[in-house]
Amino acid sequence: MPQGFLALILHAHLPYVKHPEHEYSLEEKWFYEALTECYIPLLQVLEKLHQDGVDFRLTFSFSPTLLAMMEDPFLQERFSLYLQRLQHLARLEEERTLGDPDFSPLARMYREQFDSVAEYYHRRCQKRLVSAFRRLAEEGCLEIIATASTHGYLPLLEVQPESVYAQVANAVYYYAELFGESPRGIWLPECAYNHGLDVILGDLG
């Protein structure tokens, strides 16, 4: 029987949002929700697998915009405040539903989940999520690759070729700044390819 290979590739992107002029921003909330419900729980699972000796391999592409938000001290502090509000609300809801056989377990589950995320973010990784992913890569569990700087649709940007080059070049440079080496691969936004893109990718390594 022919041997096959399976590559598990996770792709992570959010557009860049930062609104210091507003106390509350809907767009920033999307980022905080993604951290709370996706990226931090995923890190917790991956680290647990590694600690348990499970031999796993994943490829993970991150957009520079998402990485920049994870690294931003202003957004890190705002996320901490967001978590505090979630934890407070979850405790109130747990008290409100106490004794309710249907909703009490649900309220407790959310309170425990938010507490776990907050503990991980503040104590385990010291707000440095990118460093947490990098450690897993250094342990050989993850292969982290790049994607275009703002996740621009590269064939559409071809009307201005220098913008395509800039999308890829800036992504490669920022990746090297964060991870200390050039990316070994790149995820094309929306898997969109056009003639000549391979020349740019080859030129940038």
Summary of the structure (lengths in Angstrom):
residues: 205
radius of gyration: 19.8
end to end distance: 36.0
largest distance: 64.6
contacts: 564
relative contact order: 0.14
helix: 60%
strand: 8%
